[in-house]
Amino acid sequence: MIQGAKIKGGILGMLLILTACTKKDRQLPIPEEELVGVLMDVHIAEAGISFLYGLKRDTFVEDYYEDIYTIHDISPEEFEQTMDVLRNDPELMARVYQNILDSLDTRVPD
């Protein structure tokens, strides 16, 4: 009986820990409003180098990303942590990309 109670208590404890760490509790290292601009610049940079290959592409990728980090005053670590959060939260990623599309709609003339 006591052993069964310990197992149930352990399972309950683990469930409480898991539910306490839901994706809703995860904060984006880069605020969502700022992230829209960062990701827009990332996509523009990626489009600009899409025709390059090999070492030339690698060099441009590094340069473009460094420029993006500087322009938006973020670190590579903040960017990667933010992308990790988005990869693990499809609903949040969809919302961010909808904000990007909405922002593009206001910038591109009809």
C-alpha positions, 0 to 999 in steps of 0.5 A, spaced: 500 500 500 505 504 501 509 503 495 503 504 491 501 511 494 509 513 493 508 511 486 501 515 485 505 521 489 511 521 484 506 520 478 502 526 480 508 530 482 511 529 475 504 531 472 504 537 476 511 539 474 509 538 466 503 542 467 507 548 470 511 548 464 506 549 458 508 552 452 504 558 454 509 560 460 514 560 455 516 567 453 519 569 447 526 572 448 525 577 442 518 581 443 513 579 438 512 586 435 520 586 434 520 579 432 516 581 426 521 586 423 526 581 424 523 575 421 521 580 415 529 582 414 531 574 415 526 572 409 528 578 405 536 576 406 534 569 405 531 571 398 537 575 396 542 569 397 537 564 394 541 564 388 548 563 391 551 556 393 557 554 397 562 558 400 560 565 397 553 563 400 555 562 407 559 568 407 553 572 405 549 569 410 553 570 416 554 577 413 546 578 413 545 575 419 550 579 423 547 586 420 540 583 422 542 582 429 546 589 429 540 593 426 535 590 431 540 590 437 539 582 438 544 577 439 544 570 435 543 567 442 536 571 443 534 569 435 536 562 436 532 561 443 526 565 440 526 560 434 526 554 438 520 557 442 516 558 435 518 551 433 515 548 439 509 552 439 506 552 432 500 556 434 504 562 436 508 561 430 502 562 426 500 568 429 507 571 428 507 569 421 500 572 420 503 579 423 508 578 418 503 578 412 499 583 415 505 588 416 507 586 408 500 588 406 501 595 409 507 596 406 506 593 399 502 598 394 496 595 391 
